[in-house]
Amino acid sequence: MIQTADSKTLRRKKIPLSQWILAIVLFLGSFIMIVPFLWMLVTSFDWGARLNITFPPKIWPEEPSIRTYEVAFTNIKMFRYIINSIIVSAGVIVVSSLSALLSGYALSKLRFKGASLVLLLALSTMMIPFEMTMIPQYLLFSKLGLLDNYLAFYLPALNYAFGTFLAKAFIDQLPSSLREAAILDGAGEFTVFGRVYLPLCTPIIATMIILLFLGVWNEMLWPLLVLKNAAKYTIQIGLAMFTYNNGINQQPSIIMAATAVSLIPVVVVYMFLQRYIIESIALSGIKQ
């Protein structure tokens, strides 16, 4: 009997055991990662969890209420600290990304002696812990009169060695013929970079934005050192202030509410840009 094409398509395909195992492992990993986040959200809306958090976690608050968020916003200046963190993060992202892209383009397309050595020296700075350079940086900015100033965040951002490495690796895959053609047309290096290569670097720019935003948004030690005026505090310092604010540290649901609010910008940025991470890794470049 001749088997038709339709009957072949209807034949049930067997899923390999390895795919089942992979799916189960990924599901368990996702479950483990998302449970603490969901627990935080449920607790943040539970007015009954002011004194203690019940265990095991509940999927619905015992006393649903938004009063926890009202208390969180009335005890510290949440909006002010969030805006301050956005200002700091935006400045660091612009400075670091531009510095990394320019240096990555130079190391990739401008052939000069010592390029490999320059990249090696830049990457070697990543091996030095921040705690070792923290005090010298603090003393330097103190002498320059830049304490309690957002320039104390922007100037160190010029050295973004990891971003330089990412940018160079990405631009290496873009054809050099684009630069040669632009130069033959009379374009300078900055024009070549800004009009030819920069528009092609969208995936790696998005990747750097996510990495930088997460790092700056969650940073607490350096802001705590350089910021003296409470009006300039970032969100992480604001969250830490709950510990010293009228016993709020003993009310878990309110702390969870403040933490949930502080995570909103991070989730928004990640949702809009996360696809570019995969694209920047998977992109093999334009073939010449």
KARA-V34526 format. One record per backbone hydrogen bond with DSSP energy under -0.5 kcal/mol. NH is the residue of the N-H (numbers start at 0). CO is the residue of the C=O. E is the energy in kcal/mol with one decimal. If there is no record, write none. Layout:
nh={NH NH}
co={CO CO}
e={E E}
//
This chain:
nh={3 7 8 9 10 10 18 19 20 21 22 23 24 25 26 27 28 29 30 31 32 33 34 35 36 37 38 39 40 41 42 43 44 44 45 46 46 48 49 53 63 64 68 69 70 71 72 73 74 75 77 80 81 82 83 84 85 86 87 88 89 90 91 92 93 94 95 96 97 98 99 100 101 102 103 104 105 106 107 108 109 109 110 111 114 117 118 119 120 121 122 123 124 124 125 126 127 128 131 132 132 133 134 136 137 138 139 140 141 142 143 144 144 145 146 147 148 151 152 153 154 156 157 158 159 163 164 165 166 167 168 169 170 171 172 172 173 177 179 180 181 182 183 184 185 186 191 192 193 194 195 195 196 197 199 200 200 201 204 205 206 207 208 209 210 211 212 213 214 215 216 217 218 223 224 225 226 227 231 232 234 237 238 239 240 241 242 243 244 245 247 248 249 250 251 252 253 254 255 256 257 258 259 260 261 262 263 263 266 267 268 269 270 271 272 273 275 276 276 277 278 279 280 281 282 286}
co={1 3 4 5 6 7 15 15 16 17 18 19 20 21 22 23 24 25 26 27 28 29 30 31 32 33 34 35 36 37 38 39 40 41 42 44 62 45 46 51 60 44 65 65 66 67 68 69 70 71 75 76 77 78 79 80 81 82 83 84 85 86 87 88 89 90 91 92 93 94 95 96 97 98 99 100 101 102 103 104 104 105 108 109 111 113 114 115 116 117 118 119 120 121 122 123 124 126 128 128 129 129 130 132 133 134 135 136 137 138 139 140 141 140 140 225 145 148 149 149 150 152 154 155 157 159 160 161 162 163 164 165 166 167 168 169 170 174 175 176 177 178 179 180 182 181 187 188 189 190 190 191 191 192 196 196 197 198 200 201 202 203 204 205 206 207 208 209 210 211 212 213 215 219 220 221 222 225 228 229 80 233 234 235 236 238 239 240 241 243 244 241 246 247 249 48 250 250 251 252 253 254 255 256 257 258 259 260 262 263 264 265 266 267 268 269 272 272 273 273 274 275 276 277 278 284}
e={-0.6 -1.3 -1.9 -1.5 -0.6 -0.6 -0.5 -1.4 -2.4 -2.4 -2.6 -2.3 -2.5 -2.5 -2.2 -2.6 -2.5 -2.6 -2.5 -2.4 -1.8 -2.1 -1.9 -0.7 -0.5 -2.5 -2.8 -2.2 -2.0 -2.7 -2.5 -2.2 -0.9 -0.8 -1.6 -0.8 -2.5 -1.5 -0.9 -0.5 -0.5 -2.3 -0.5 -1.7 -2.6 -2.0 -2.3 -1.6 -1.5 -1.3 -2.0 -2.3 -2.5 -2.5 -2.3 -2.2 -2.2 -2.4 -2.5 -2.9 -2.8 -2.1 -2.4 -2.6 -2.3 -2.4 -2.8 -2.4 -2.1 -2.2 -2.7 -2.7 -2.3 -2.3 -2.6 -2.4 -2.3 -2.5 -1.5 -3.0 -0.7 -1.3 -0.9 -0.7 -1.4 -2.6 -2.2 -2.3 -2.7 -2.3 -2.6 -1.9 -0.9 -0.7 -1.4 -1.4 -1.1 -0.6 -1.4 -0.8 -0.7 -1.3 -0.5 -2.3 -2.4 -2.6 -2.4 -2.6 -2.0 -2.3 -1.9 -0.5 -0.8 -2.9 -0.6 -3.0 -0.9 -1.9 -1.7 -1.7 -2.5 -0.8 -1.6 -1.4 -1.1 -2.0 -2.2 -2.3 -2.9 -2.6 -2.4 -2.0 -3.0 -2.2 -0.5 -1.1 -1.3 -1.0 -2.1 -2.4 -1.9 -2.5 -2.0 -1.2 -1.7 -2.3 -2.6 -2.7 -2.9 -2.7 -0.5 -1.6 -1.8 -2.6 -0.8 -0.6 -1.4 -0.7 -2.4 -2.5 -2.0 -2.2 -2.3 -2.1 -2.3 -2.8 -2.7 -2.4 -2.0 -2.9 -2.6 -1.7 -0.8 -2.2 -1.4 -2.2 -2.1 -0.6 -2.0 -1.2 -0.7 -2.0 -2.5 -1.8 -1.4 -1.3 -1.5 -1.2 -1.2 -0.8 -1.8 -0.8 -1.7 -2.1 -0.5 -1.3 -0.9 -1.6 -2.6 -1.8 -2.3 -2.4 -2.5 -2.0 -1.9 -1.1 -0.5 -1.1 -2.5 -2.4 -2.5 -2.3 -2.6 -1.8 -1.6 -2.4 -1.4 -0.6 -1.1 -0.9 -1.7 -2.8 -1.6 -2.9 -2.3 -0.6}
//
